[in-house]
Amino acid sequence: MRPTRYGFRWLKLLALLSALALGAGPVLGQGNGVLTLGRISDDPRSHYAQLKPLLDYVVPRMADLGIREGRILMARDLRQMAGYLRRGHVDWVTETSGMAMQLQGLAGARPILLTERSGVRRYQSLLLARAAPGAPADLADLAGRTVAFEHVASTSAYLMPAAELLRARLRLSPLSTINDRPDPGNVGYLFARTPTNIAIWIDKGLVDAGAVSDLDWDNPRAVPPALRERLRVVHRSGPIPRALELVRGDLPAPVRERLRRLLLDSAADPQARPALAAFFGTTAFIAIDADLRAGLSGLQRDFERVRREVE
């Protein structure tokens, strides 16, 4: 009897679960020579193609440490990735600074390098409003008004601006629809999914303000010039690391240090250039000094406060 369409789906699911059960254990701790790179993803197929070339570059250069194979394991969200790290299913993670700092808090992940993408090491979060009389002019003006964020995983368009609003002693409250209004004194918020949507919502007066990164603000595909000329920046955050490379806290020191050194030196290796380009447009990996580590500790406290007080 031939399997039904649903039968095929179950067979595929069972095959996937079996592969995970066999191949996603605490690999280095078991001495089976596998280095597993993880990523929180809503598009695993695309991200796999971006991750695999750099993993293939790194693995052969760790053979003397017993590394023989590289694997990729995607997580659907922050908590699933934290679980993978705690159980040793993932050894190395590449993430935005917002997700990275939360993985440090939830799973003891250890940042080893700052990631420079497209020549950018740090960026900023901006709050925009209409360039019109009566529109908000600063953070204090947002009390009793509404703001659009991008999505809950965005560092520059949710976590950072939410932290800035909390520091300004403003309370954030979620809104069910764009027609809802916050309680007096609170800042109501919704998620618009893209920087373009955020700019449109502000321009049309659907929300009073919105958060984007300075990279999106300067990108005409994200914020078209016709929209930009009708908006203004009312608040700018301090610098945020573009992205970070992390490892699980109990990764053996020789493996951790070799990985760190290989990545740190990769920008000078012509053989690594195609892999770096595929790896989210990475142009260099930067050592984490004392000042950056202190800044990351501050970000971790800020983002934990957002999770605690807003969500």
N, C-alpha and C positions, 0 to 999 in steps of 0.2 A: 504493500500500500504506500502511495507517495505521500510525503508529509504535506500538510496544508501550508498556506502562506504563513500562518501563525506558528506552525510547527518549525518552519525554517528560522523564524525569529528566535524561538526558544533555543534551537540548536546553536545559533550564533551567540546568544547570551550565555549559554552553558560553556561554550568554548572560551569565551572571554573570561568568565569567572574562573575557569580552570587555569587559564594562562596566568591570571593574577595570583591565584593560590600557589602556583608552582614557581612563578618568577618574580614576585614582588615582595619577598620576605626581607629580613634584615641582612642583605646580601653580603656586605663586607664582614659583618660579624660572624657569618657562617663560613667565611673563607672560600666562597665559590667564585670570586673574581669578577663580580659584576658591579659596575658603577651606574646608579640610577639617577637620572635627571628628571625633576618634576616641574610642573607648571599648573597653575590654576587656569582653567580654560573653558570657554563656552564655544570654542571652535577647534576641537582636537586635531582634525585633519590638517588645517592650516598651520597650527602651532607645531605639530610634529615635523613638518617640512622645515620650519624655522630653527628648531632645536637640534635635529639630527646631525647636520654637518659639523657643528662645533663639538658635539659628543664624539663623533667619529675622529675628529682631530685630536682630542684629548686622550682617549682610551689607549691607543698604541704607545703613547708616550708615558704611560704608567705601567707598562708590562712588567718592569723589574720590581714593582710593588705587588704583583700578583693580579693586576686588573687585566682581564682578558676580553671583557664584553661590556657594552654600554646599552642601557635600556631607558625608555622614556615612560613615565607614568603621569597621567593627567588627573587632576582633581576637579570636581565640579564647583567647589567653593572653598572658602578659607578653612572651615572646620575640618573638611575631609583632608586637606593637605596637612593641617596640623596633626591629624591622626596618623597619616602616613609617616611624618617625620618622627613622631614619638615612638612608633613601632618599628622604625628602621626600614620602612619600605622605600623611602626616598633618601638619597644621600646629599643631593645638590639641588637647589632651587634658584631660579631666576625670577625676580618679581619687582614690581614697583615698590617704592619706599613705604607706602601705606600698608600694603599687604605684608611686606618684609618685616616691618616693626611689630605687626600683630602676630606673625609667625614666631618671632622671637619671644613674645610674651606668652603665647599659647603653647608653644612646643619646644622652647629652648633653642630655636634655630640660631645660628651664629653668623652674622654678616662677615664676609671676608674681603669683599671688594665693592667699590662703587663702579657702576657701569655707565660709560659714556656712549650715548646714542646719537648718531648724526652730528657728532661734534659737541653735543650738549651734555654737560655734567650736572647742571642744576637748572631748575626752572621755578616758576612762581605761580601761585594761585591768584586769580583776579576776580573781584566782584564787579559786575557791570550793571549799569542802570541807563535809562533813557537820558539823552542829552536834551532835557526839557525842564522848564520851570516846574517846581513841585516834586520832581523826582528825587529819590534818595541821593544825598551827597556824601554820606559816610556811614559807618556801621551803626552808629546810634540812631540814624534816621530809619533803620529797618524795623524798629520796634513797631508791632502792629501791622507789619506788611508781609509780603510773600517773596520767596526766593526759589529759583529753580536750580537744582543740582543735576549732575549727569546720571550717575548710578552709584550704588553703595560700595563698589570696589574702586571707585576713582579717588586717587590721592588728591589731585589738584582741584577737582570739581565736586568734591563732597567732603572727604575727611579733613583736609586743611581748612577750607572756608568754614566748615562747621566748628572746628576748633577755635578759629579766630572769633566767631560769633560768641561762643561760650566764654572766651577770655574777656570779651566786651560786656559780660554779665547779661547776655541775652539768652532767653530760653527758646529752644526750637520745638515746634510741634508739627507732626505730620498732618497733611491735608488729604482728604479722600478724593476730592475733585478740584479742578482748577477754579471752580466758582466758589469754593469754600474760603472763609476768612479765619485767621488765627484769633485766639483769645487776646484781649487787650494787653499790650506789652510784649507778647510773644512774637516770634518770627515763624510764620508758616512755611513749610517747604514741600516740594514735589520733585519727582525725578522726570527729566525730559529726554534722557537716553543719549542725545548727541549735542555737541556744541552748537551746531546750526539750529536745532530746535530751541535751545536755550536763548540764542540771540533773537529768533523770531518771536518767541513768547514775550521777551522784554519789549521788543519793538511794538508789538501789538497791544501792549498793556495787559497781557494775561497774567503776568507776574511783575513785581516791582523791581526785582534784581535777579541776577543769575551768576553762577560761578563757571569760569573756564580757566584753562591754563594760559600763560602768556604765549606758549607755542601755538595754541589754537587761535588766540587773538590775532597773532601775526600771520596766520595761514588763511589766505583768501578762500580756500576750499572749505574751511571750517566756519569762518565768519566772513561771508561775502562783503566786499567793500561797500556796497550800497547799504547794508545793515550797519556796518562798523561806523560809518559817518553819522549815524543817528544815535549811537551809544557812547558812553564814556566809562572810564575806569573810576570807581569810587573807593576801591581798597585794593592794596597789593600786599601779599604775604611776603615773608622772608624767603630765602632760597630753600628749595627742596631737592634732595638728591634725585637724579633722573630715574635710576633703578639700582638694584643691589643684587649681588650674588651671595647666597647663603648656603651653609651646610648644616646637617643635623648636628646637634651638640655633642654626640658621642662618636662622631666619625673619627677613626684612628688618625692621630696627628700626622704621621708620614703621608697619608693619602690627602688629608686636608691641605698640608703645606705644598705638596706637589701640584695639586689642582690650582691653588692660589698662584704659584709661580708660573705655571703654564699659561694661565689666563693673563696674568700681569705682563708676560713677555710676548703674548700672541700678536699684538699690534705691530711688532717689529719683524714678524715672520711672514714672508710673502706667501708661504703655503697656507697660512691661516686666513688670509684676506677673504676668500669666498665664503668661508664658514662664518666669519665675523659679520660680513654683509648680510647673510641670511639670518643671523641671530639678532633680529629686530634692529638692523642697521647699526650694530655696535661698532664704534670706532676705537675704543680703548677700554681697558679695565684699570682702575685707579686704586692705589693702596689707601686703606682707611687709617688716617692719622688721629691723634688725640682730639683735635678740634672737631673733626667730623664725627668721631665716636660720641663726643659729648652732645653734639647736635642731634644725633640719632636717638640718644636717650631722651632728649626733650620731645622729639617727635613721638616716640613710643608713649610717653605720658599723655601727650595731647590726644593721640588716636584712641588710647584706652579710655580716656574721658568721654570721647564722642560715643564709643560703643556703650559705655556705662550710662550716660545721661540722656542720650538722644534715641538710641535704638531699644 
